[in-house]
């Protein structure tokens, strides 16, 4: 296995990092933008349009839909680089739940033209509607129903923790179309447009981020042309999407962990205690050494899982392992680096405090750590 990048991909990654360092980080410092900041929507749109011009926004999508056609290895390295900058705005340029997804490749030609094309150009954003109050980790237990009435489907139910719901121009919602079959051919996916669904309560988490909201469907009529793929197989489409999403989260976690480690090293060199830099003390050295070792392990796990995907392997177990290890690792690294900073690490003036709160959710989204362990264990005993 060779994870080295060709010259073209290196230049692509470096151009992204240079843009973030030249334009976005100074803006964050000037406007005091942190993980807690509600970012102006005009600024978000501007950044995403610039990302389209750079080829970053749809880098992971095939060339035939206007994407960059990057390999999975190249994509995770770009996402790692994003995390390593420590930039809040930089992450807006790397498409997440509100941007183009490989799941959208299931769309037919007419759906791609109407819905995917504007998202590829960052003229619109979307959302992914799966989780419900009683069906988070147990996604196949969703209660939202879709009933066929003539040439239309009628949707009823609610979703929660839906990223970008209150800004999305459209979304893909998953609903039960056959209560007996459920995940085995009874859950379908539908495109729903703004105005076809109600946005309820906006959720506020530990980091003050208001990116998720409740979505409500009350006798929403959806035409047949908004059914995604084959009726009854939306759940399989969702699971395929979540797999790569987990790998992308793991890659970002590796990058952020590296950013935090560098922060800890710099501080340990500068901070004096008992007449010498705290970097001279074994307790500090070992915390940083453990962090560097875990980052190295997580990075290779992420790269290997991405390489397997590029070879045509489903890599389901490896992606779960990477997501599990990398997201728990970045929380440990953040805790150690905060400890290295001592009392200052707990203060709002220090980056570690904001990361300490914002990183905690990584062990929950796209499948909790417990779900990843369950999936890994099942793979060990299968066949």
N, C-alpha and C positions, 0 to 999 in steps of 0.2 A: 504493500500500500504506500502510495506516494501522495502526501497531502500538500506538496509544494504547488504554488500557483504559477501559471504561465504569466508572461510579462504583461499581457493585455489586462488580465484580471487584477494583477498588482496595481497597475496604473489606475484602474477603475476604483479599487478600494482606497488608494491613496488620494484620489481626486475627491472622494466623498469626505474623508477625514480632513483634508485641507479646507474644504468648504465649511465644515462644522467649526473648525478652529478659527478660520478667518472671519466668518460672518455670524455664526450662531452663538458661540460661547461669549464673544464680546457683548452681543445683544442681551444674553441672559444676565450677564454681570451688570449691565447698564440698567435694565428694567427689573433687576432683582427677581428673576424668574427661578422658581424652585419646583420640587415635586408637588408642592401645595398650591401652586399658582393656577388660577383659572385663566387659561390662555385665550386671548382675543381670537375670535373665529376668522377674522380677516387675516391675521398673522398666520394662522394655521393653514389657510388656503394658499397664501403666498409661498410658504415654505414647501408645501406639497407640489405646487406648480414648478418651483425651482427643482424639486426632486425629480419631477417628470423630465425636465430638460437634461438633468444629469444622468438619467436612465436608472436612478436608484429606486423610484417608487414601484415600478413593475419589474424589477430585476429578476424576480423568481418565476415570472410567468413566461410561457412559450412565445417565441418570436411571431408565430402566426396570429396572436391576438394583440400584438404590439408590445410584448414584454422583452426583457433582456436575454432570456433563454439561458441564464446562468445555471451551472450545475448545482446540486445540493451542497457540495463541499464549498464552492465559491460563495453560495448564499449564506451559509452559517458563518463563514469567515467575515463576510460583510456585516452581519448582525453582531458578531463579536466585536468588530471594530467600532460599531455604533455604541455598544455598552462601554467600551474602553475609553471613549472620549469623555464620559461622565456628563454628556449633554442631555438636557431635558428636551430641547427643541429638536435635536438630531434624531430622536426616536420617532418623531412625527413623519420623517421622510422615509422610514422603513415601514412599508405597509403592514398594518396589523389587522384586527377584526373589521376595521372600517374601510379597508382597501381591497384591492384585487386578491383573490385567493384561488388556488388550484381547484377548489370545490366548484368555482364558477365555470370551469371548463365543461361541466356536465350540462350547462345551458345549451339549448339549441341555437341555431344561427340567428333567428329573430331575437331571442332573449339576449344573446351576446351583443347584438347591435344596439338594442334599446337600453340595456342595463349595464353590461360589463364595459362597453367602450367608454362611456362617460366617466366611470370610475378609474379606468386605466389612464385617462387624461387628467385625473384629479379635479374634474368639474363636478363630480358628485361623490358622496360617500355612502356606505351601506352598513349593515349590521348582520349578526348571526344570532338567531333566536332559537335556542335549544333549552337552556336551563329554566326550571320552574320551581316554585316554592317547595313542592314535594318531590322533585326529581332533579337533583343536582348531579351527584355522582351516579345515581341510578337513572341515567338518562332515558332508558327504554321504558320507564314508568311514567312518561309524560301524559298529562291529562287533557291537554289541548286537543280538541276534536275537529276534524274536517269531514263534513257530510256532503255527498254529491246530491245536488238538486238541479235536475235538468242538465244544462250545459255549464253549470257553475258549482263551485265548492263553497260551503258556508262554514266559516271558522269561528269557534268559541273557545275561550280559555285565557290564560295569562302566563307571562314569562317574567323572570326577574334576573337581575345582574346582567342586563344586556348592554354591552359596550356600544357607545355611540348611538343608542336608540333615539335620543332626543335631537340628534343632528342628522340622522340618516335620511337619504332620499328614498331608499328602499332597503328591504332586508329579505333574508331567506328564513322562513319559519318552518318548524317541524311540528307536524300534527299527526295524531293517530287516525288512520283511515280504516283500520280493521282491528278492533280491540282484542280479538282472539289471537291474531298472528303477531301483533306488536312488532318487535325488532326483527322478526322473521318474515318480513313482507307486509307489515301492517302500519308502518310509519312513513309518511310521505313528506316531501319538501315543496314549499310554495314560495314564489316571489310575492311580496306584499309591498305596496307603495306607500309613501307618506300620505296620510289622510285615510288610509284603509285600516290603520291601527291607532289606538290611543296610547300616549306615553303617560304613565302614571308617576309614582313617586321616584325621584332621583335619589340614588343611594350615595351616602357619604362614608368613606372608609377611614382607616387610621391615618392615611396621608392626606385626608381632606379632599381627595380626588372625586369629582362629581361625574365621572365618565360612564357610570352604569345607571340603568333605570329599569323600571317596571314597564312592561308592555301588555296592553289589554286588547282582547279581541271579543267583540260583541256582535254576533250575527254578521260578520264581515264576509261579503260576497267576493269571491276570487274567480275570475274566468279560467277556463280550462288551459288557455295559453300561458298561464302563470304557474302551472304545475312544472316542477323541475325534474327532469329525467323520467324514470319509470315509476308509475304509481306503486307505493308500498315499499320502495327501497331507499327512502330518504335517510333512514338511520345509518345504513351502510355508508352513504355518502358523507354523513356527519362524522363518523368514526375515522374515515380516511383523512378528512380535513384535520381532525384533532391530532392525528399522529404527527404530521409535519409541523403543526402548530406547537406541539410539545417540544419538538427539536429546536424550533426557532426561539422558544423561551429559554431553553437550556443554553443556546449559543449566546443570547443576550446576558444570561447570568454569568457566564464565563468572562465576558467582557467587563461587566460591572465589577466582578470580583478582582480582576486585574487592576482596574482603576482604583479600587479601594486599597489594594495591597500597595500600589505605588504611593498612594496618599499616606499610608502608615509608615512606609520606609522613609519618605521625605520628612515626616514629622519626627520619627525616631532619631534621625540624624541631627535635627535642629534642637529638639527639646533637651535641656540640661537638667540633670538631677544628681545631687551629691558630687558635683564637680566634673561631670562628664556627660556626654550625650547618652540618652537612655538606650540607644542602639548598642551600647557596649555591654548591656546587661543580658544575661542568658535568658531570663524570663521573656523579655521582649523579642529576642532573636528567635526563640522557639515558636512563639505565636506567629511570627512572620514566616518562619520556615515551614510550619505546618500549613499555613495558608498557601504558600507558593506550591507546595507539593500537591495539595488538593486541587488547585487550579490546573496544574499540569495534567492530573488524572482526568478531570472533567473535560478539559479541552480535547484530549485524545478520544474520550468516549463520544463526544459530539461529532468530531471529524469522522470517526469510524462509522457511526450510524449514518451520517450523510453519505459517506463513500458507499456503504451497502445499498442505499437507495439509488445511487447513481449506477450501481451494477444490476439494478432490477430486482433487488431483494426488498420484501415488504418491511423488514427491520422493525417490526412492531415491538419486540422485546427490547431491542437495543435503544429505540427511541424512548421507551418508558424508563429504562435504566439511566439514560442520559438526563432526562427531565428530572427524575427523582434525585439523582446524585448532585447535579449542577445547582438545582434550586435550594437544596438543603445546604450545599457547600457555600453558596454565596451568602446565606444568612449567618453561617459560622464565621466566615471571613469578616463580614461586617461587624459582628459582635467583637471579634478580636481587635480589629482596627479601632473600633470605638474605645475599647479598653486601653489600647496603646495611647490614645489621646487623653485618657484619664477624664477628669471633670469637664474639660473642654469638649470632649467627644459627645457629651450629653447635651450640649448647648445648641441652640438654634443657629448660632453663628458658624457652626462646623458642619460640613457636608455629611458626616457620618450619621448625625441625628436624623436627617431627612431620609437617607437611604435605609436606616434601621427600620423605619416605619413602612416605607414604600415597598421594600423587598419582601416583607412577610407574606404578601398575597401570592407570591410566585409558587409557594408550596400548596396553593389551593386551586388557582385557575388552570384550565385545560386538563383537569383531572388531578385530584389531591394526591399527596404523597402516598396515602393509604391505598388509593385506587391503583397507582403505579405498582406498588408492592404486590397487590392482588393480581394484576395482569402478569407481572413477572413470574409469580409463583405458579399461576395457571400454565404458563408456557413451559415451566420446568417439568410439570407432571403430564403434559399433553403428549400422547403417542409415545 
